Amino acid sequence: MTETAADQDLPTDAAPDPLEPLPLLRRELHTGPLGLSGREAERRLAVYGPNEVRRTARTSILRELLRQLVHPLALLLWAAAALAFFADIDVLGWAIVAVVLVNAAFALVQEQQAEKAVETLARCLPAQAHVIRDGQPRQVPARDLVPGDLLVLDEGDRVPADARLTEGGIEADLSMLTGESTPVERLAGPGLKDVSLLQEPNLVFSGTTATEGQAQAIVFATGDHTELGRIAALSQRTRREPSPLETQVKKVAWLIAAVAVALGAVFLVAGVAVGLPLTDSLMFAIGLLVANVPEGLLPTITLALAVGVRALARQGAVIKRLSAVETLGCTNVICTDKTGTLTRNQMHLHSVWTPQGSTMTGPGAAELVRDAALCTTVARENDGTLLGDPTEIALVEGAAEHAVPIDPADRDADRSACFRFDPRLRRMSVVQNTGRGRPSVIVKGAPEAVMPLLSAGEPAREAQETPPTTWPRTADACWPWRSANCHTAPHRPRNASRSNGTCTCWAW
């Protein structure tokens, strides 16, 4: 049984308002807690189309090739080749033609490889999505999602469509949409007034990542109607403007042509004036005109820009046109809104800090770092790459640097229970066999969420009496306490910043 009405058609000309009360949104999308039926999902897929970023018709290769052949410098070379053939200098004429054709082909290939903006955005979508249909959890291709589908989001999942949270909460990495490297909390609940969609606390967006937590969400937009789809559409609708380099090259081409024609005319008149035959004077003038055309300038410019494109591509930049490289080089001022926009979203474990303000070193610090690294859900790829929250990756890498490496597979095998990070509770807990004879409970979370959980005693009182102004101002912090056999690691205080890319481990 599902709470859907297959006989009611959804409006396809306007997306539902994701900020309206949840019962109204469910009614408008004709869905419910049990999700859509498989038959209704197929019908909506036929109506709305696949959930993918589509691109407009690409410019044909012939048109792009023609654009390269009518470049201002290329036109000048074509004229020089024609004059060379007219003057019976066939070798030079064919050489100039070869230069123009080879340069056009090379530039075409480079721009075809560089113009990957929409394809890059499309790769941000996951291949599979977890949904609830007919009341049962299923895994379906992400391109088959439709408005009204009930998504299941887990830690590490990439959000496949724009959706409104209905249960639970997650921390979402919205850096690809907002430029902010710090994950933000997204919770099921009412929205805020007078804020943009990206700031709404109950919405998640296609292409972003759930770094922590678990939640369910109703899809309200797919494909080109998502925020990611709108960005892709904007990248395709931009009107092509000549770059500063193209403007300057056009001016240079006209200047060279004017100088060459003027010199040819002067020498033609001078030759006739001194008594040379008209034919000989004309051939001399044509040769002089051809000699003034720099055949190597066009391929030199193209090669220089291609080298710049490759250099930027290695840094992860997407270049749509070769000439855009020079435009970036002409930039004098880059205005950014926040420091977080320029970070690489990578963390590093810096130190272990105590309430007394000292830095802990030695075996005690290594043991605390190892306990903190055990309270993670980081996974390791076949090539050794760590996947997960940047802070947790920093903890795992920090454990290796302190000579107490952990293996994610062994960590999971020794784990009795895992309560993933909940943005509402602002903490994560695991029951772990740490090799000390009996299982330990390891908790990490915000200080104000973990301190009340400490058992009575001197370490707990000292921790709770430490003023927040003395805490180190670093990226994220984690401080393991030890009370009886319970190790806790508060994590990510709200007043911390990721901008310096370090992680300090605080200890009591």
N, C-alpha and C positions, 0 to 999 in steps of 0.2 A: 504494500500500500504506500502511496506517496500523496503528499498534500499538494498536488498540482492539478491544474485544470487544462487538459490538452485541447479542449474545444475553444479556449479563449485565446485569441491572437494578441501578441504583444505589439505595441507600436514600434516600428522600425525606423521611423523618421526622427525620433528624439529619444535620447538615453534617459532612463529614470533618474530621479534626484537621489543620490546616495546619502544625502544628509537628512532626509525625512525620517520620521520615527520608524523603527524596525518593522512593526506590524504593517505599516502602510507600504514599505518597500517590498516586503514579502508578498503583499496582496497585488502590488503592481507587477511584480515579476512572476506571479502565480507559482510560488514555490513555498517550501516549508522546511521544518527541521529534518524531514526525511529526504530532502533533495528532490530532484526531478526524476521522472521515469525514463528508462532508456529510450522508449519510443518518442517521448516529448523532446528529449535531448537531440535525437536525430532530426525531428521536424524543425527545431529551432536552428540547428546547424545548416539546414537547407535555406532557412530564411536569412540568417545573419551572416553566413559564410564562415570560413575557417578563422580561427583565432591566430592570425599571423600578420606581421607587418608587411603589407604589400607595397610595391613601388609602381609608379607610373611607367608608361612605355618608355624604354630607353631610346636615346638617340641612336639611329642606325650607324653602323661602322662606316658605311660609305659617306654619310654626312660628316662624321667626325674626321675622316680622312680628307674630305674636301676642305674642311676648315683648316687643317694643317697645310694644305697645298696653296691656300690663298692667304697665308700669313703675309704681312707687309714685306718682310724680308724675302719670303719665298717668291712673291710677285716680282720683286726686283731681280731675283736670280732668274726667274723665267724670262724676263725681258732681256737679261744679259745673254742667256742661252740662245734666244731667238736671234739676237744680233750676231752672236758668234757663228751660228749656222749661215746667216746671210752673208757673212764675211768669209765663208769657206774655212772657218777655224773649227772643223768638226770635232776634233779631239777635245778642245776646251768646251764646246757646246755640250757634248755627251757627259763630260765630267761634271758640269754644273747641274745637268738634269739628274745625274746619279746622286749628287749631294742633296738636292731637294727631296728626292724620293726616299732615300735612306733616312734622312732627318724626319720626314713626315711619318714614316713607319715606326721609327723609334719613339717619337713623341706620342703616337697613338697608343702603342703598347704600354707606355708608362702611365698615361692617363686612364687607360682601361684598368690597370692594376690599382691605381690610386683611388679611383672613384668607387669606394666601397662603404660609404657612410651608411646607407640603408641596410646593406648586408651585415654590417657590424652591429647595428641596432637589432636586427632580426636574431642574431646569435645570442642576444641577451635573454631570449625566451627559453625556458626549459623544454626538453623533449617530451617529458611525461608529467602528469599532474595527478594528485590524489583527490578524489571527489567522493561524495556520497550520492548514489543513485539507487532508486528503488529501496531506500533505507539501508543499503549495504555499502561499505567502503570499497572503492574500485580504483584502479590505476588506468587512466585513459591517456591517449596522446593529447598534449597541451593544445594542439591546433583544433581539437574537437570540443573544446570548452565553449559554452554558450551562456548568455545572460540567464541568471536564475540557478546556475549550478552551485552546489554547496562544496566549497573547497575545504580540504584538511591541510593545514600548514604545520610543519614541524621544523625543529631546529635544523638549519642548513639548507632548507628548501628555497628554491627561487620562485618567486610569486609569478604565476603564469598569466594572470589577468588582473584588471582593476577590480577590487572587491571590498565589501563592508564586513568588518568583523562582527560575528554574532555570539561567539563564545571564546573564552580564554584571552590570552594576550601574548604578544611576541615583541622582540626587539628587532627592528627592521633597519637594514642598511640602505638608505635612500641616496647614497653618494652619487649614483649615476644620474639622478634627477635634480638633486639640490646642490651637489658638490660638498656636502657635509660628510666628513669621514666618521663622525660619531654616530653609532646606531641610535635610533629614537624609539620610544615606547609606543606601541599600538595596542589599544585595549578595546574590548567590546563595551560599548556604552554610548551615551549621547554625544553629539558633536559640539563644536564650538561655534559661536557666532562671529561673523565678520573676519574670518580667516580664510586663506586660500585652501584649495583641496589638499595640497601637499602637506599642509600643517594640521589637517584634521586628525585627531588622535585615534579615530576608529576606521581609517581607510588604509589599505595597502595597494601598491601599484605594480603593474606588470614590469618584469625585469629586475625588480628589487629583490633583496635576499632577507630571509628570516634568520638572524644570527642566533637568537635564543628564544625559547618559549614554544608553546603549542596553542593553536587557535583554529576555529572554524570561521569561514567567511562566505558571504553570498557574492557571486560575480555579478557586477552591474554593467561592465563594459568589456568588450573583447576586440581584438584586431585593431583596425585603424581608429576605433573610438576610444582607445586607451590613451593615457598620457604619453606612453612610449610611441604609440601610433601617430599622435599629433606631432611629436618631435620629428618623426620620420617624414611626415607630410610637409612640415616646414622646410626640412632640408631639401626637398624636391621642388618646392615652389619658389625658392629663392631665384631672383632674376640675375642672370649673368651680367656682371659689370666688368669692364676692362680693368685689369690690375695696373698698378703704377708702372710695372715693367713693360706691359703690353703698350701702354700709352707712350712710354719713352722709345720703345723699339719702333713704333709707327712713325714718330717724329724723326728718328735717326734714318729710317728707310727713305722718307721723303727728302731729307737733307742730302743723303748720299746720291739719290736719283737727281736732285736738282744740280748738285755740284758736278756729277758725271756728265749730264746733258750739257751743262754750261761749258765745261772744258772741251767736250767733243765739238760743240758748235764753234767755239773760239778757234780750235785747231783746224776745223774744216774751212773756216773763212780765211785763216792765216795761210793754209796750204794753197788755196786757190789764188790768194793775193800774191804769193811768191812765184806763181807760174806752174804749180804741180797740176797734173791731170785731175779732173774732178773725181774720177774713180779711185785714184790712189789717195787723194785727200779724204774721201769718204771712208775707205778701209782703215786708214790711220785713225780717223776720229772714232770709228766703231771699236777698234782695238783699245783705244784709250778709255773709252766709256766702259767696256767690259772689265778692263784692268782696275778700274776704280770701285768695282763692286766686290765687297769682302765675302767671298764664297764660304769662308770658314766661320763667319760670325754666327750664323743661324745654328749649326750643329754645336758650336761652343756653348751658346746660351742653353740649348736643350740639355746637353750633358751636365752642365753645372746645376741646373734645376733638378735633374734626375738624381744627382748625388745628394742634394738637399732632401728630396722626398724620401730616399732610402734611409738617410740619417734620422729623420723624424719618425719614420715607420718603426725603426728599432726602438724608439722611445715610446711607442704606443700611440702616436699621433695619426689621425686620419686626414689625408690630403686629397681633396677632390680634383684639383687642377695643379699642373706643374707651376704655373705662374703664381699660385698662392704662396709658394715657398718664399719668393722674393718679397711678397706683400708682408709676410710675417717679419722678414728682415728689416722692413721699413718702419716697424712699430717702435715708437719711442717710449710709450707709457702703457703698462698693462694695469687696469684697475680691477681689483678683486675685493670681494666683500668681507672675507674672513680668512684667518690663517688656515683653518681646516680645509679650505678649498684646495690648497697646494700640497697637502700631505700625501704620502703614498699608502696610507691606511695600514701601516706596519708598526708593530710594537716591539719593544725590547726590554727585557727584565734588567733593571738598573741596580737595585740594591734591596737589602732587607733592613727595615727601619724599626726602631723600638720607641716606646713612649718617652724614654729619656732623651730622645733626639740623637742617639748614636746609631751607627750602622753595624748590623750584626754580620759577622763573618765566621768561617770555620764550619765544623760539622753541624752545629745547631742551625745555621742558616741553610745549609744544604738539605737538612731534614725537613725544614719548614717549606722550602721551595718544592721539594718532592711531594709533600702533602698537598700543596696548592695545585701542582700539576696533575695530581690524581683526580681532583675535582673538576674535570674538564670532559668535553665530549669531542675533542679533536680527533680526526681520522687521518690516516696516512695513505697516500696514493701508492701505486706500484713503483713509481719513480722516486719515492721518498718524500714527496711534497706533502706538507701538512695542510689540511683543510679544516676550517672552522672559524670561530670568532678570533679576531686579531689579538685580543688580550689573552685568550686561552692558548693560542699558538705561542705567544711570548712566554707564558708560564712553562709550557712543555720544552721550548728551546732553552729557557733559563735553567731548567732542571738538568739538561744535558751539559750546559756550561758549568754547572756546579758539580759535575761528575756523578750525578744521580739520575741518569736518563730513564725515562719510562717508555714502554712500548704500548701504544694504544690497544693492541690486541690483548696483551697480558693485563692491562688495566681493566678492560671490560670483563675478562675472565675472572678476575678477583673481586668483582663488584657484585654485591648482593642486591642493591637497589639503587636507582637513580631517579631523583626528582629534579627534572630539568628547570632551568631558570624560568621564573614566573615574574613578569614585570609588575604584577600587582603586589606580590610578596617581596619582590626585589632581592631574591636570593635563590641559590641552587644548593641542593644537598645530595650527597652520595653516602652509601654504607659500603665501606671498602675494607678489604683485608690487606692491611699494610705490613704484615709480617711481624707484628708485635704480640702475637698470641691470641688476640681476639679482635673482632671487627671494630673499626673506628668510624665515627660519623664525621664527615668533612663538609663544612658549609662555607659557601662564599656568597657575598652579597653586599649591599650598601651598609655602611657602618650602623646607621640608625635602625636598620632592619635586623642586624645580627647581634648587636650588643645586648638587647633585652633577653636573648636566648642563653647568655652565659650563666653558668652556675655560680652560686655565691662563693666568694673567696677573694683573697688579695689580688690575684691577677685580674679578675673581672672588675673589681672596684677601681684599680689603677687605670684600666682601659677606659672605663666609663667616665672617669674624672679628667681624662686628657682632653684639653680644649681642641676643637676642630682647627683653630688657627695655627696649631703647631704641626698639623699633618703636612707631609711633603706635597708640594704642588706639582705633581707629575701626571703622566698620562692617565693611567688607571692605577689603582692601588689594591693590594691584597695583603691582609695581615693575618697570619694564622695564630690563634691562641691555642693554649693547651689547658684544658680543664678536665681533670680525671682522664678519660680516654677519648675525649671529644675534641677534635681539631677544627677550628672554624677559620674561614678566610674571607672577611668582608671584601666586597668587590665593587668597583665602579661607583665611587661617591659622585653625587650630582655636581659638586663644585669643581670637579677635576676636568682637565682638558687633554685631548689627545695630540695636541699640536707638536709636542716635542718628541713624540715617538718613543717614549721610555715607559717602563713599568716598574714601580717600586713596591717591594714586598714589605709590609709593615708587620711587626711581630710584638706580641705580648707573651 
